[in-house]
Amino acid sequence: MRRRDLLDLLVLAAVWGGSFLFMRIAVPEFGPVPLIELRVGLAALFLLPAAIWRGRLPLMARHWKAILVVGTLNAALPFVLYAYSAQSLGAGFLSVSNAVTPVWGAVIGWLWLKDKLAWSRSLGLLIALLGIVVLVWDKLSFTSGGTGPAVLAAVSAPVFYGIAANWTKRFLTGVDALTNATGSMVAASLVLLPAAVMTWPQAPVSAMAWGATVLLAVVCTGAAYIVFFRLIANVGPTGAVSVTFLVPIFGVMWGAWFLNETITGPILAGAGVILVGTALALGLIGARRKPA
């Protein structure tokens, strides 16, 4: 991995770790769907001038079907699931649950695109899934007021990321990052618009919630997705989604610093098991080098 790609991974991890913080701040006032409609809609408005200036609209129109799928699977659905979960779960927990994304990227790539998966990587997949069990065990309650539904939403969101990363590889290879990012945000905003209008908050929204939403849209979505699609082009889908290997570090840190969230034993234990399993699944550890 080149130095620039590594820097992109670190910046993206810090920014996406902050996205869970901003969702926690804004979702109580906006609600999940309106918040995410603003997130993807404002991100689209942020990206569209650059896409128009660089003449990317014809390319977006040519690939509109594939981009619509990416916008739905890589933004609309997982963002809403995380926003729903953020109403009752901390930013640290959400960022750790997000770390299993590369596992689903590898599994779906193996099943769909026939990517090879060594035994050590298969073992890593199982370990990472075990880490999810450790993470959610003390929160999986479906009694009245329990967090079970939010937990299921949080651990389901990465499945859609894994599908979207491989879909991008299969159908959008060669399409530049700006086109992918802009098109997917426009698509996601159109998909969510009807539900957002129906559930728009009746009460006035505070300046703090609006500020968190703007940062979530412009920094954590619009700018971040250009970097993400550039990573997919440079290092492939599995390498790109490995950014979630680093996101928990920042997500837990931002939640503890700014929201005074408690870093519990299950979060640390689950994060440790997930990260070890993900590292194995990505071939970052345990792989043997071929002799020169």
C-alpha positions in Angstrom: 0.0 0.0 0.0 1.4 3.4 -1.0 2.0 6.1 1.5 -0.8 8.2 0.1 -3.3 5.3 0.4 -2.2 4.8 4.0 -2.7 8.5 4.8 -6.2 8.3 3.1 -7.0 5.3 5.4 -6.0 7.2 8.5 -7.9 10.4 7.6 -11.0 8.5 6.6 -10.9 6.5 9.9 -10.7 9.7 12.0 -13.5 11.3 10.0 -15.8 8.3 10.0 -15.2 7.7 13.7 -16.6 11.3 14.1 -19.7 10.4 12.1 -21.0 8.3 15.0 -20.5 11.2 17.4 -22.4 13.7 15.1 -25.2 11.2 14.7 -25.5 10.8 18.5 -25.8 14.6 18.8 -28.3 15.2 16.0 -30.6 12.1 15.8 -32.7 12.8 19.0 -34.0 16.0 17.4 -34.3 15.0 13.7 -35.1 11.3 13.9 -33.2 8.7 11.9 -34.6 9.1 8.3 -34.7 13.0 8.2 -31.2 13.1 9.6 -29.9 10.8 7.0 -31.8 12.6 4.2 -30.0 15.7 5.3 -26.7 13.9 5.5 -26.8 12.5 1.9 -28.7 15.5 0.5 -26.3 18.1 1.7 -23.4 15.9 0.7 -24.8 15.7 -2.8 -25.1 19.5 -2.9 -21.5 19.8 -1.7 -20.3 17.4 -4.4 -22.5 18.4 -7.4 -20.7 21.7 -8.3 -17.4 19.8 -8.7 -19.0 17.0 -10.7 -20.6 19.5 -13.0 -17.4 21.6 -13.4 -15.5 18.4 -14.3 -18.1 17.2 -16.7 -19.1 14.1 -14.7 -22.8 14.2 -15.2 -22.9 12.3 -18.6 -20.8 9.5 -16.9 -23.2 9.5 -13.9 -26.2 9.2 -16.3 -24.5 6.3 -18.3 -24.0 4.3 -15.1 -27.1 5.4 -13.2 -28.5 1.9 -12.5 -25.2 0.7 -10.9 -24.8 4.0 -9.0 -28.4 3.8 -7.7 -27.7 0.4 -6.2 -24.5 1.7 -4.6 -26.3 4.8 -3.2 -28.9 2.5 -1.7 -26.6 -0.2 -0.3 -23.6 2.0 0.7 -25.5 5.0 2.1 -29.2 5.0 2.4 -29.8 1.7 4.2 -26.7 1.5 6.4 -26.8 5.1 7.4 -30.5 4.8 8.5 -29.7 1.7 10.4 -26.9 3.4 12.3 -29.0 6.5 12.9 -31.7 4.4 14.4 -29.2 2.6 16.6 -27.6 5.9 17.7 -30.8 6.7 19.5 -29.9 4.2 22.2 -26.3 3.0 21.7 -23.1 4.9 22.1 -20.7 6.2 19.4 -18.0 3.8 20.7 -20.3 0.7 20.4 -21.4 1.7 16.9 -17.9 2.3 15.6 -16.8 -1.1 16.9 -19.8 -2.9 15.3 -18.8 -1.1 12.1 -15.4 -2.8 12.2 -16.8 -6.1 10.9 -17.4 -4.5 7.5 -14.2 -6.0 5.9 -15.4 -9.4 7.0 -18.6 -9.1 5.0 -16.6 -7.6 2.1 -14.4 -10.6 2.0 -17.2 -13.1 2.4 -19.3 -11.5 -0.4 -16.3 -11.2 -2.6 -15.6 -14.9 -2.1 -19.2 -16.0 -2.7 -19.9 -13.6 -5.6 -16.7 -12.6 -7.3 -14.9 -15.9 -6.5 -12.0 -14.1 -4.7 -9.7 -16.6 -3.1 -9.9 -17.0 0.7 -7.0 -18.9 2.4 -7.8 -21.0 5.5 -6.2 -18.4 7.8 -8.5 -15.7 6.3 -11.5 -18.0 6.8 -10.5 -18.4 10.4 -10.3 -14.7 10.7 -13.9 -14.3 9.5 -15.1 -16.7 12.2 -13.1 -14.9 14.9 -14.5 -11.5 13.8 -18.0 -12.8 14.0 -17.3 -14.2 17.5 -16.2 -10.7 18.4 -19.6 -9.4 17.4 -21.2 -11.9 19.8 -18.9 -10.7 22.6 -19.7 -7.0 21.8 -23.5 -7.4 21.8 -24.0 -10.1 24.4 -24.8 -7.7 27.3 -27.0 -5.4 25.2 -29.1 -8.0 23.3 -32.4 -7.4 25.2 -35.8 -7.4 23.5 -37.8 -6.5 26.6 -39.7 -3.1 26.6 -37.1 -0.4 26.4 -34.3 -2.9 25.6 -31.6 -2.2 23.1 -31.9 -5.5 21.1 -33.5 -4.0 18.0 -30.8 -1.2 17.9 -28.1 -3.8 18.3 -29.4 -5.9 15.4 -29.6 -2.7 13.2 -26.0 -1.8 14.0 -24.6 -5.2 13.3 -26.7 -5.5 10.1 -25.5 -2.3 8.5 -21.9 -3.6 7.6 -23.5 -6.3 5.5 -24.7 -3.7 3.1 -21.3 -2.0 3.0 -19.7 -5.3 2.0 -22.2 -5.9 -0.8 -21.8 -2.3 -2.1 -18.0 -2.5 -2.1 -18.1 -5.6 -4.3 -20.8 -4.2 -6.5 -18.6 -1.2 -7.1 -15.7 -3.5 -8.1 -18.0 -5.5 -10.4 -19.9 -2.8 -12.1 -18.1 0.5 -11.6 -14.5 -0.3 -12.1 -12.9 2.5 -14.0 -15.4 5.1 -12.9 -13.7 7.9 -11.0 -14.2 8.6 -7.3 -16.0 11.9 -7.8 -18.6 10.4 -10.1 -19.2 7.5 -7.7 -19.4 9.7 -4.6 -21.7 12.3 -6.2 -23.9 9.8 -7.9 -24.4 7.6 -4.8 -25.3 10.6 -2.6 -27.8 11.9 -5.2 -29.3 8.4 -5.4 -29.5 7.9 -1.7 -31.2 11.3 -1.2 -33.8 10.4 -3.8 -34.5 7.0 -2.2 -35.0 8.5 1.3 -36.8 11.6 0.3 -40.4 10.3 0.6 -39.9 8.7 4.1 -38.0 11.8 5.3 -40.9 14.1 4.3 -43.4 11.9 6.1 -41.3 11.8 9.3 -39.9 15.3 9.4 -39.7 16.7 13.0 -42.5 19.0 14.1 -40.5 20.7 16.8 -37.8 23.3 16.1 -34.2 21.9 15.8 -31.4 23.4 17.9 -28.3 25.0 16.4 -26.1 22.3 17.8 -28.1 19.6 16.0 -27.9 21.5 12.8 -24.2 22.1 13.2 -23.6 18.3 13.8 -25.7 17.5 10.7 -23.8 19.8 8.4 -20.4 18.4 9.6 -21.8 14.9 9.2 -22.9 15.7 5.6 -20.0 17.7 4.3 -17.0 16.3 6.1 -18.0 12.8 7.1 -20.0 12.0 3.9 -19.3 14.3 0.9 -15.5 14.7 1.3 -15.0 11.3 2.9 -16.7 9.3 0.1 -14.4 10.8 -2.5 -11.5 9.4 -0.5 -13.3 6.1 0.0 -14.0 5.5 -3.7 -10.5 6.5 -4.5 -9.3 3.8 -2.1 -11.5 1.2 -3.8 -9.9 2.2 -7.1 -6.3 2.1 -5.7 -6.4 -0.9 -3.3 -9.5 -2.8 -4.1 -12.8 -3.2 -2.1 -11.4 -5.4 0.6 -8.5 -3.0 1.2 -10.7 0.0 1.1 -13.2 -1.3 3.7 -10.3 -2.1 5.9 -10.6 1.5 7.0 -13.1 0.1 9.5 -10.2 -1.6 11.2 -9.1 1.8 12.4 -12.5 3.6 12.8 -13.2 2.1 16.3 -10.0 3.7 17.7 -11.4 7.1 16.8 -15.0 6.4 17.4 -14.4 5.2 21.0 -12.0 8.1 21.6 -14.5 10.8 20.2 -17.3 9.3 22.2 -15.4 9.3 25.5 -13.9 12.8 25.0 -17.0 14.7 23.8 -20.0 12.7 25.1 -18.4 11.3 28.3 -19.3 7.7 27.2 -18.0 4.9 29.3 -15.6 2.5 27.7 -16.9 -0.8 29.0 -15.2 -4.3 29.2 -17.5 -5.8 26.5 -16.7 -3.0 24.1 -12.9 -3.4 24.6 -13.1 -7.2 24.4 -15.4 -7.2 21.4 -13.2 -4.7 19.6 -10.0 -6.8 20.3 -11.6 -10.0 19.0 -13.1 -8.3 16.0 -9.9 -6.5 15.0 -7.8 -9.7 15.3 -10.3 -11.6 13.2 -10.5 -8.8 10.7 -6.7 -8.6 10.4 -6.6 -12.4 9.7 -9.5 -12.1 7.2 -7.6 -9.3 5.3 -4.4 -11.2 5.3 -2.7 -8.5 7.4 -1.4 -11.2 9.8 -0.8 -14.9 9.5 0.0 -14.8 5.8 3.1 -16.6 4.6 5.3 -14.9 2.0 6.2 -16.8 -1.1 9.9 -17.4 -1.6 11.6 -15.0 -4.0 
